Amino acid sequence: MDRFPITEDPFEAPMRLEADITDLECVQGEVPEHLDGSYYRVVVDRHYPSFIPNDLALFNSDGMVMSFTFRSGRVDFKSRYVRTPRFVAEEKAGRSLFGAYRNAFTDDPTVAGVRRGLANTNVFFHGGRLYASKEDSPPILIDPVTLETLGEYQFEGAMTSETSTAHPKVDPRTGEMVFFGYAATGEATPDIAYYEADANGSIIHETWIRAPYSCMIHDFAVTQNFVVFPIVPLRSSTEWLREGNPQFFWDPNEDVYLGVLPRKGTARQLRWFRGSNRFASHIMGAYDDGRRIYLDTPVAETNYFPWFPDITGATYDPERSKTRLSRWTIDMSDGSDGFTEERLMSAAGEFPRMDDRYETLRYHWGVMAVNDLPGQQKSSHGFRWVGTIDHASATTRFYDPGENSTVGEPIFVPANETAREGEGYVFVVVARRDRMYSELVILDAAHVDRPPVATLRMPMRIKSGLHGNWVSSDELAGRTA
């Protein structure tokens, strides 16, 4: 086996560790005894070194699913690799076989036709099943107790797209899961497949549309009456891939398009709204009032990702790439094909989340990881604060984990079944980078600027991850896979 390259940040070196830890140590505060369920999240952790120089480790590494299981004030931890077809093939060979990020032209010939998905982006629960997902392939079913990989899932053959988003949305009124696949007929294609599945996870609607150009569509917006597909010029092309490049490049000369469909609509009902060049990816929340659609997303002036090059050769601009929470408003009845933008937060950040019980509905509470806070300076890089916003009062609050510490994606956990919006907790994994260990920090969602409710210390570090979700014990009791 080739050696792993030495990482600039030793905290982000491969772990290659599957672990079981009972009774995590609570080093501050007390774990609320009424919390009963599991917090699932996924991190990126290469099993074998890449043979591609300067590989995109954050995106192009194997998925490791983790669970923090809460019961009676105690918390157990578990981690397992997701054994995707790609992982299994490399484990059998004892080496890396897949090349550049989402570029099959760079693979070892022995794995031609093997699915390249890594299941390293999100882990979510719906219809009695736990899914691990990455947007370039079908999701993988995971046993929610053992974290054993159960296999790829294409909704009993009803999903005809080759891909499926890692950011589905669940309608709290119907229990329906709304999702889509982009590059749905193959890498660098502009095809989008839009689906809705009922509360049991059976697909009840499918529509196919085509984007104005091929690009990353990492997330999308769903309201009670509409779905919105953001087409942002982090573009792709077959010619680019044949040259040995990773999937995407930034095109500063292309506009942004918002494709709007009625829920369960058809391609004939699709409308495109157009705006000037800018970057956006994750959605905090979206809703409509019958006429206008309101979509909240962190927006930057230009490309957010330094590892995806500007097609014009322009150098990466760290200041213009900062994303700040903004609201896009689409008026469906004024006859225009544009949309407006309003900034909601002066701090810059990403990984926006909401109280998921208000997905598709008018909401007021949100949370995100923050990497730039006006008036505050830190020596470390990355996401260094957690910020909450109350849209109704325009109030923001921030949690500071201290020097030499960074935060992952924060998520919301309701205090109980009848809790008001935003009444509960924020869970966030904090990397203590100078001490080489991680902590799960539990914050009061209404007062993240106060001392944590509890801090659970890990006897090890946890690499950077992407997304995760809380699943209550009542939901888990209804699991079917």
TIVEXFI-235310 format. One line per field, with one value per residue (C-alpha): residue number from 0; residue in one letter; x, y, z. Coordinates in steps of 0.25 Angstrom, whole numbers. Layout:
! residues N
i [NUM:...]
aa [A:...]
px [X:...]
py [Y:...]
pz [Z:...]
//
This chain:
! residues 481
i [0:1:2:3:4:5:6:7:8:9:10:11:12:13:14:15:16:17:18:19:20:21:22:23:24:25:26:27:28:29:30:31:32:33:34:35:36:37:38:39:40:41:42:43:44:45:46:47:48:49:50:51:52:53:54:55:56:57:58:59:60:61:62:63:64:65:66:67:68:69:70:71:72:73:74:75:76:77:78:79:80:81:82:83:84:85:86:87:88:89:90:91:92:93:94:95:96:97:98:99:100:101:102:103:104:105:106:107:108:109:110:111:112:113:114:115:116:117:118:119:120:121:122:123:124:125:126:127:128:129:130:131:132:133:134:135:136:137:138:139:140:141:142:143:144:145:146:147:148:149:150:151:152:153:154:155:156:157:158:159:160:161:162:163:164:165:166:167:168:169:170:171:172:173:174:175:176:177:178:179:180:181:182:183:184:185:186:187:188:189:190:191:192:193:194:195:196:197:198:199:200:201:202:203:204:205:206:207:208:209:210:211:212:213:214:215:216:217:218:219:220:221:222:223:224:225:226:227:228:229:230:231:232:233:234:235:236:237:238:239:240:241:242:243:244:245:246:247:248:249:250:251:252:253:254:255:256:257:258:259:260:261:262:263:264:265:266:267:268:269:270:271:272:273:274:275:276:277:278:279:280:281:282:283:284:285:286:287:288:289:290:291:292:293:294:295:296:297:298:299:300:301:302:303:304:305:306:307:308:309:310:311:312:313:314:315:316:317:318:319:320:321:322:323:324:325:326:327:328:329:330:331:332:333:334:335:336:337:338:339:340:341:342:343:344:345:346:347:348:349:350:351:352:353:354:355:356:357:358:359:360:361:362:363:364:365:366:367:368:369:370:371:372:373:374:375:376:377:378:379:380:381:382:383:384:385:386:387:388:389:390:391:392:393:394:395:396:397:398:399:400:401:402:403:404:405:406:407:408:409:410:411:412:413:414:415:416:417:418:419:420:421:422:423:424:425:426:427:428:429:430:431:432:433:434:435:436:437:438:439:440:441:442:443:444:445:446:447:448:449:450:451:452:453:454:455:456:457:458:459:460:461:462:463:464:465:466:467:468:469:470:471:472:473:474:475:476:477:478:479:480]
aa [M:D:R:F:P:I:T:E:D:P:F:E:A:P:M:R:L:E:A:D:I:T:D:L:E:C:V:Q:G:E:V:P:E:H:L:D:G:S:Y:Y:R:V:V:V:D:R:H:Y:P:S:F:I:P:N:D:L:A:L:F:N:S:D:G:M:V:M:S:F:T:F:R:S:G:R:V:D:F:K:S:R:Y:V:R:T:P:R:F:V:A:E:E:K:A:G:R:S:L:F:G:A:Y:R:N:A:F:T:D:D:P:T:V:A:G:V:R:R:G:L:A:N:T:N:V:F:F:H:G:G:R:L:Y:A:S:K:E:D:S:P:P:I:L:I:D:P:V:T:L:E:T:L:G:E:Y:Q:F:E:G:A:M:T:S:E:T:S:T:A:H:P:K:V:D:P:R:T:G:E:M:V:F:F:G:Y:A:A:T:G:E:A:T:P:D:I:A:Y:Y:E:A:D:A:N:G:S:I:I:H:E:T:W:I:R:A:P:Y:S:C:M:I:H:D:F:A:V:T:Q:N:F:V:V:F:P:I:V:P:L:R:S:S:T:E:W:L:R:E:G:N:P:Q:F:F:W:D:P:N:E:D:V:Y:L:G:V:L:P:R:K:G:T:A:R:Q:L:R:W:F:R:G:S:N:R:F:A:S:H:I:M:G:A:Y:D:D:G:R:R:I:Y:L:D:T:P:V:A:E:T:N:Y:F:P:W:F:P:D:I:T:G:A:T:Y:D:P:E:R:S:K:T:R:L:S:R:W:T:I:D:M:S:D:G:S:D:G:F:T:E:E:R:L:M:S:A:A:G:E:F:P:R:M:D:D:R:Y:E:T:L:R:Y:H:W:G:V:M:A:V:N:D:L:P:G:Q:Q:K:S:S:H:G:F:R:W:V:G:T:I:D:H:A:S:A:T:T:R:F:Y:D:P:G:E:N:S:T:V:G:E:P:I:F:V:P:A:N:E:T:A:R:E:G:E:G:Y:V:F:V:V:V:A:R:R:D:R:M:Y:S:E:L:V:I:L:D:A:A:H:V:D:R:P:P:V:A:T:L:R:M:P:M:R:I:K:S:G:L:H:G:N:W:V:S:S:D:E:L:A:G:R:T:A]
px [0:5:7:-2:3:7:-5:-2:-12:-9:-23:-28:-19:-27:-32:-36:-43:-56:-59:-69:-69:-79:-82:-75:-69:-77:-67:-76:-91:-101:-107:-122:-128:-140:-132:-135:-130:-118:-110:-104:-93:-83:-69:-59:-47:-39:-37:-25:-16:-20:-11:-16:-6:-13:-26:-38:-38:-50:-59:-52:-51:-59:-71:-70:-84:-84:-95:-97:-108:-115:-122:-125:-114:-103:-97:-91:-82:-81:-74:-73:-68:-80:-76:-80:-77:-65:-60:-62:-54:-42:-42:-41:-30:-23:-21:-27:-34:-42:-36:-39:-52:-64:-55:-56:-46:-35:-39:-31:-37:-41:-52:-59:-74:-73:-81:-72:-81:-74:-87:-79:-88:-101:-108:-123:-135:-149:-159:-153:-139:-126:-119:-104:-103:-94:-100:-93:-100:-112:-112:-107:-116:-110:-114:-118:-113:-101:-97:-95:-96:-108:-106:-110:-125:-132:-146:-150:-146:-155:-143:-138:-128:-113:-112:-119:-117:-111:-121:-135:-146:-157:-171:-175:-190:-190:-178:-174:-159:-155:-142:-135:-123:-115:-105:-117:-112:-97:-86:-87:-101:-111:-122:-130:-139:-149:-156:-166:-167:-179:-177:-173:-162:-170:-168:-181:-176:-165:-162:-150:-145:-132:-123:-118:-104:-97:-93:-93:-107:-103:-116:-130:-142:-156:-168:-182:-185:-172:-158:-147:-134:-122:-113:-100:-88:-79:-79:-75:-72:-68:-56:-52:-52:-45:-33:-32:-38:-48:-62:-64:-59:-64:-70:-70:-77:-90:-103:-110:-123:-134:-143:-157:-167:-180:-180:-182:-182:-177:-167:-177:-179:-165:-161:-147:-143:-130:-119:-105:-93:-91:-89:-99:-100:-107:-122:-125:-140:-151:-166:-176:-189:-196:-190:-175:-165:-154:-141:-130:-116:-102:-97:-83:-79:-71:-66:-66:-57:-42:-39:-49:-42:-47:-48:-42:-30:-33:-27:-36:-41:-43:-51:-61:-63:-69:-83:-93:-107:-117:-131:-135:-150:-157:-170:-178:-188:-182:-178:-163:-152:-143:-142:-137:-126:-126:-115:-119:-106:-93:-85:-80:-82:-88:-95:-108:-119:-133:-143:-146:-160:-163:-157:-165:-172:-171:-160:-152:-140:-127:-113:-100:-85:-78:-64:-64:-70:-68:-60:-54:-41:-35:-22:-28:-35:-48:-62:-59:-73:-87:-97:-112:-122:-137:-143:-155:-146:-133:-126:-113:-105:-91:-84:-69:-62:-49:-35:-30:-44:-53:-67:-74:-89:-98:-112:-125:-131:-145:-146:-159:-170:-178:-166:-168:-160:-145:-148:-137:-123:-112:-102:-88:-75:-64:-49:-39:-28:-17:-20:-24:-38:-52:-64:-79:-84:-99:-104:-117:-123:-129:-116:-104:-96:-97:-89:-92:-103:-93:-79:-76:-61:-56:-43:-39:-40:-52:-48:-56:-69:-81:-95:-104:-117:-124:-134:-143:-145:-159:-155:-145:-155:-162:-150:-152:-138]
py [0:14:23:34:48:57:66:81:80:67:67:64:52:39:32:18:15:8:10:6:15:13:24:36:45:57:68:79:81:70:62:64:51:53:52:39:36:36:47:42:49:45:49:47:37:30:16:15:27:33:32:45:57:68:59:66:59:66:62:49:41:29:32:28:28:31:31:37:30:36:29:33:43:34:35:23:25:16:18:9:11:11:-1:4:-3:6:3:-12:-12:-5:-13:-26:-20:-14:-1:11:9:21:34:49:54:49:46:32:35:35:21:8:0:-12:-4:1:1:0:11:22:27:29:32:43:55:52:42:43:35:34:23:14:14:21:26:30:38:46:53:45:32:25:25:14:7:6:-2:9:1:-6:4:-9:-6:-12:-8:2:6:11:11:-3:0:13:23:23:34:30:40:45:57:57:68:63:70:65:71:72:72:60:52:52:53:62:59:60:55:64:59:49:42:43:52:66:64:75:65:67:56:61:51:51:39:36:35:20:23:19:28:35:45:46:58:60:74:80:91:103:97:85:89:85:86:81:86:91:98:92:100:95:99:99:93:102:97:107:106:113:113:103:96:83:77:64:71:76:62:56:65:58:69:68:70:85:99:113:121:136:140:131:135:129:122:118:107:107:95:94:82:69:78:74:79:88:96:99:114:120:132:139:147:152:143:139:126:119:105:101:105:109:109:113:116:122:131:126:137:139:129:132:125:127:123:127:135:139:149:138:123:118:106:109:95:97:106:119:115:129:126:137:134:130:142:139:152:151:136:138:134:142:138:145:144:142:145:141:147:137:147:160:154:157:146:152:150:160:158:163:161:155:153:161:149:139:124:112:99:106:98:100:94:83:82:95:90:95:105:119:119:128:121:116:112:112:110:123:126:141:149:165:170:157:151:137:131:118:116:109:110:116:120:115:126:126:136:139:145:150:160:160:155:148:140:133:122:123:110:116:118:106:100:99:94:85:86:90:83:86:75:79:79:70:66:79:89:102:105:107:102:91:89:91:79:82:74:83:80:83:84:87:75:65:61:65:68:68:81:82:97:103:107:120:124:118:130:124:113:99:90:79:75:61:58:48:40:43:53:53:57:68:64:69:66:59:58:55:43:41:27:27:29:18:9:9:5:-5:-7]
pz [0:-3:8:12:10:22:24:27:38:46:52:38:36:32:45:38:51:54:69:80:92:103:113:107:118:121:125:127:131:130:118:119:123:114:101:95:81:72:66:53:45:34:33:21:24:13:15:5:0:-13:-25:-30:-26:-18:-17:-12:2:7:-4:-10:3:8:17:31:38:53:64:77:84:96:107:121:122:116:102:94:81:69:56:43:29:19:10:-3:-16:-17:-3:-5:-18:-12:1:-8:-16:-4:-10:-16:-30:-33:-37:-38:-31:-39:-52:-56:-67:-57:-50:-51:-63:-53:-47:-60:-58:-42:-35:-31:-19:-5:3:10:10:19:27:29:33:26:24:34:27:30:18:15:3:-7:-19:-30:-27:-21:-5:3:14:28:40:50:62:57:46:37:22:16:2:-9:-10:-22:-16:-21:-35:-35:-36:-50:-48:-47:-35:-23:-15:-1:4:3:10:18:18:32:29:20:23:9:5:-7:-14:-27:-35:-44:-55:-54:-67:-65:-60:-67:-72:-70:-66:-53:-48:-37:-28:-16:-7:2:18:16:6:-7:-19:-23:-33:-43:-53:-62:-66:-72:-66:-75:-73:-65:-51:-36:-30:-16:-10:-13:-7:-4:0:2:-12:-20:-22:-26:-33:-32:-44:-40:-49:-42:-56:-62:-76:-82:-88:-75:-69:-81:-78:-64:-56:-44:-47:-46:-50:-47:-59:-55:-68:-66:-59:-48:-51:-41:-47:-41:-41:-34:-24:-32:-45:-59:-68:-76:-63:-61:-60:-60:-52:-55:-47:-48:-45:-31:-22:-13:-8:4:8:22:19:9:9:0:3:-10:-18:-14:-11:0:0:10:7:9:-3:-8:-19:-25:-24:-10:-12:-14:-20:-32:-42:-49:-64:-67:-59:-48:-35:-23:-15:0:3:-9:-6:8:9:16:19:9:5:-10:-13:-25:-29:-37:-41:-46:-60:-58:-59:-48:-33:-22:-11:3:13:26:34:35:39:29:30:24:28:31:38:43:53:43:48:40:27:15:25:29:40:49:55:49:52:44:45:45:39:40:51:50:61:65:61:63:59:55:42:38:45:58:64:64:60:62:56:59:46:53:62:54:66:65:76:75:82:83:86:89:82:74:73:61:59:50:45:56:57:64:74:80:95:93:84:87:88:81:69:73:87:90:87:77:76:70:69:73:69:80:70:79:88:77:82:79:88:85:91:94:94:98:85:90:97:89:95:109:115:109:115:114:108:104:102:92:95:80:69:59:45:38:34:26:30:40:47:60:60:72:79:74:60:61:67:54:46:34:30]
//
